[in-house]
Amino acid sequence: MHSSVRLVLTAVYLYSLVATVSYFHPGWLDAFRAEINYFIEMRSQAQDLDERLDAILAREKEKQETAWELIAGRLTLREAGVRFRELSEGEPALGWVGFRRPPLPAQSEEERHCRKAIEFAYALMRDNQLADTDQVFARLKAELEEQFGPDSSRGLAVMDRDRRGPWHPGPWRFGPGGGRRFGGRPWHSAH
């Protein structure tokens, strides 16, 4: 059989199949088109999300490099704050929700970015268990107070007081039986 005859027979077969299905299930072709369009749209959104994720990861890497330079003393706190501001400007709107915690009175944008740089550097030092974390944190805190005044280090006291990190849950612990304990006493005797 010639290839042209095969092609014609295949086209007739497919046409008759589509006509039969359309007869018994009207509207299936429109539903099929809608599914194809939905798939194309989802693929486009996935590519957009991949690009956004790559941009976010690139900014995080830049922030880490900036924090390491701040820790090593190759950058001043003000320079690190400027870099954090530039990197934060490119973040999506959702990134600002976490950044805009209730500000302290008279806290400027520059001061907020410097504090963010300190928090980021502190988290890196804590996660990597650096031996000189206390000295570096004290240096950064002193630099913050020197640039923005003695009240500017408020809120950093949590990191200064609790070496386990600023978000440590506090004295609550889970006991050996799985029950909550406060200060070493069983829950029922704490009241």
C-alpha positions as CSV (number, residue, x, y, z in Angstrom):
1,M,0.0,0.0,0.0
2,H,1.3,3.4,-0.9
3,S,2.0,6.0,1.8
4,S,-0.6,8.4,0.4
5,V,-3.3,5.8,0.6
6,R,-2.4,5.1,4.2
7,L,-2.5,8.8,5.0
8,V,-6.0,9.2,3.5
9,L,-7.3,6.1,5.3
10,T,-5.9,7.3,8.6
11,A,-7.5,10.7,8.1
12,V,-10.9,9.1,7.3
13,Y,-10.6,6.9,10.4
14,L,-9.8,9.8,12.7
15,Y,-12.6,11.9,11.2
16,S,-15.1,9.1,11.7
17,L,-13.9,8.6,15.3
18,V,-14.2,12.3,16.1
19,A,-17.7,12.4,14.4
20,T,-18.9,9.4,16.4
21,V,-17.6,10.7,19.8
22,S,-19.1,14.1,19.0
23,Y,-22.5,12.5,18.2
24,F,-22.6,10.6,21.5
25,H,-20.9,13.2,23.7
26,P,-21.6,16.7,22.4
27,G,-19.3,19.3,23.8
28,W,-16.3,17.0,24.4
29,L,-14.2,18.9,21.8
30,D,-14.8,22.2,23.6
31,A,-13.9,20.5,26.9
32,F,-10.8,19.0,25.3
33,R,-9.7,22.5,24.0
34,A,-10.3,24.0,27.4
35,E,-8.1,21.3,29.0
36,I,-5.3,22.0,26.4
37,N,-5.6,25.7,27.1
38,Y,-5.5,25.1,30.8
39,F,-2.4,22.9,30.4
40,I,-0.6,25.6,28.4
41,E,-1.5,28.2,30.9
42,M,-0.3,26.1,33.8
43,R,3.0,25.4,32.0
44,S,3.4,29.2,31.5
45,Q,2.8,29.8,35.2
46,A,5.2,27.1,36.1
47,Q,7.9,28.8,34.0
48,D,7.1,32.1,35.6
49,L,7.4,30.6,39.1
50,D,10.7,29.0,38.2
51,E,12.1,32.3,37.1
52,R,10.8,34.0,40.3
53,L,12.3,31.2,42.4
54,D,15.7,31.6,40.6
55,A,15.6,35.3,41.3
56,I,14.8,34.8,45.0
57,L,17.6,32.2,45.3
58,A,20.0,34.6,43.7
59,R,19.0,37.4,46.1
60,E,19.4,35.0,49.1
61,K,22.9,34.1,47.9
62,E,23.8,37.8,47.6
63,K,22.5,38.4,51.1
64,Q,24.6,35.5,52.4
65,E,27.7,36.8,50.7
66,T,27.0,40.3,52.1
67,A,26.5,38.9,55.6
68,W,29.7,36.9,55.4
69,E,31.6,40.1,54.3
70,L,29.9,41.9,57.2
71,I,31.0,39.2,59.7
72,A,34.6,39.2,58.3
73,G,34.7,43.0,58.7
74,R,35.2,43.7,55.0
75,L,31.9,45.7,55.0
76,T,30.6,48.3,57.4
77,L,27.1,47.9,58.8
78,R,25.9,50.9,56.7
79,E,27.3,49.3,53.5
80,A,25.7,46.0,54.3
81,G,22.4,47.8,55.0
82,V,22.6,49.6,51.6
83,R,23.1,46.2,49.9
84,F,20.2,44.7,51.8
85,R,18.0,47.6,50.8
86,E,19.0,47.1,47.1
87,L,18.3,43.4,47.3
88,S,15.0,43.9,49.1
89,E,13.7,46.3,46.5
90,G,13.7,43.5,43.9
91,E,11.7,41.1,46.2
92,P,8.1,40.4,45.4
93,A,5.5,42.1,47.5
94,L,5.1,39.0,49.7
95,G,8.7,39.5,50.9
96,W,7.8,42.9,52.5
97,V,5.1,41.3,54.7
98,G,7.6,39.6,56.9
99,F,10.1,42.5,56.7
100,R,7.6,45.1,57.9
101,R,7.2,43.8,61.4
102,P,6.0,46.5,63.7
103,P,8.8,49.1,63.6
104,L,10.3,50.6,66.7
105,P,9.6,54.3,67.1
106,A,11.7,56.6,65.0
107,Q,13.2,53.7,63.0
108,S,14.2,54.7,59.5
109,E,14.4,52.5,56.4
110,E,18.2,52.6,56.6
111,E,18.1,51.5,60.2
112,R,15.7,48.7,59.4
113,H,17.9,47.4,56.7
114,C,21.0,47.5,58.9
115,R,19.1,45.6,61.6
116,K,18.0,43.0,58.9
117,A,21.7,42.6,58.0
118,I,22.6,42.0,61.6
119,E,19.8,39.5,62.0
120,F,20.9,37.7,58.8
121,A,24.5,37.6,59.9
122,Y,23.6,36.4,63.3
123,A,21.5,33.6,61.9
124,L,24.4,32.5,59.6
125,M,26.9,32.6,62.6
126,R,24.4,30.6,64.7
127,D,23.7,28.0,62.0
128,N,27.4,27.6,61.3
129,Q,28.2,27.5,65.1
130,L,31.0,30.1,64.8
131,A,33.2,30.4,67.9
132,D,33.4,34.2,67.7
133,T,29.6,34.8,67.3
134,D,29.5,36.8,70.6
135,Q,32.3,39.2,69.6
136,V,31.0,39.8,66.1
137,F,27.5,40.4,67.4
138,A,28.8,42.8,70.0
139,R,30.8,44.7,67.3
140,L,27.7,44.9,65.0
141,K,25.5,46.0,67.9
142,A,28.0,48.7,68.8
143,E,28.2,49.9,65.2
144,L,24.4,50.1,65.0
145,E,24.3,52.1,68.3
146,E,27.0,54.4,67.0
147,Q,25.2,55.2,63.7
148,F,21.6,55.4,64.9
149,G,21.8,56.0,68.7
150,P,21.6,53.9,71.8
151,D,17.9,53.0,71.4
152,S,18.6,51.5,68.0
153,S,19.8,48.2,69.5
154,R,16.4,47.6,71.2
155,G,15.0,44.3,70.1
156,L,18.4,42.9,69.4
157,A,18.6,42.2,73.2
158,V,16.8,38.9,72.6
159,M,19.7,37.7,70.4
160,D,22.2,39.2,72.9
161,R,20.5,37.4,75.9
162,D,19.7,34.1,74.3
163,R,22.6,32.6,72.4
164,R,20.3,29.9,71.0
165,G,18.7,32.4,68.7
166,P,16.1,35.1,68.6
167,W,13.2,32.7,68.0
168,H,13.9,30.2,70.8
169,P,10.6,29.0,72.3
170,G,11.6,29.8,75.9
171,P,11.4,27.6,79.0
172,W,8.7,25.3,77.7
173,R,10.0,21.8,77.2
174,F,8.5,18.4,76.4
175,G,8.9,15.9,79.1
176,P,10.0,12.3,78.7
177,G,6.3,11.2,78.7
178,G,5.5,13.7,76.0
179,G,3.7,16.0,78.4
180,R,4.6,19.7,78.6
181,R,6.7,20.8,81.4
182,F,7.5,24.3,82.7
183,G,10.8,24.9,84.5
184,G,11.2,21.1,85.1
185,R,7.8,20.7,86.9
186,P,5.0,18.6,85.4
187,W,2.2,20.6,83.8
188,H,-0.4,19.8,86.5
189,S,1.9,21.1,89.3
190,A,2.8,24.3,87.5
191,H,-0.6,25.8,88.4
